[in-house]
Amino acid sequence: MPNIIKHNTGQSRFETTVEGHLCVADYQLADGIMTMTHTLVPRPIEGRGIAGELVAAALEYAKMNDLKVDPHCSYVRDYMHRHPETQSLHV
């Protein structure tokens, strides 16, 4: 069952809570570019695809809002490399 991903615009991040652990994909937004800065999934719940769900939600948001994505976060960079359909979002 997929996790419920929330877009927390006040904190500039996509987030979900799994087993009491907050998981986030942080970004900065300026001039039509979503700079993905950090992805965090706490160690006890790593390896479940949670980071991928967060990044997918962020990239879908970017796509729906005609934003370009600058993947400063290495996880986001790797995710976009593994998912060629996201390359049109890359700055």
Stockholm file with secondary structure:
# STOCKHOLM 1.0

chainA/1-91         MPNIIKHNTGQSRFETTVEGHLCVADYQLADGIMTMTHTLVPRPIEGRGIAGELVAAALEYAKMNDLKVDPHCSYVRDYMHRHPETQSLHV
#=GR chainA/1-91 SS CCCCCEEETTTTEEEEEETTEEEEEEEEEETTEEEEEEEECCGGGTTSSHHHHHHHHHHHHHHHTTCEEEECSHHHHHHHHHCGGGGGGBC
#=GC SS_cons        CCCCCEEETTTTEEEEEETTEEEEEEEEEETTEEEEEEEECCGGGTTSSHHHHHHHHHHHHHHHTTCEEEECSHHHHHHHHHCGGGGGGBC
//
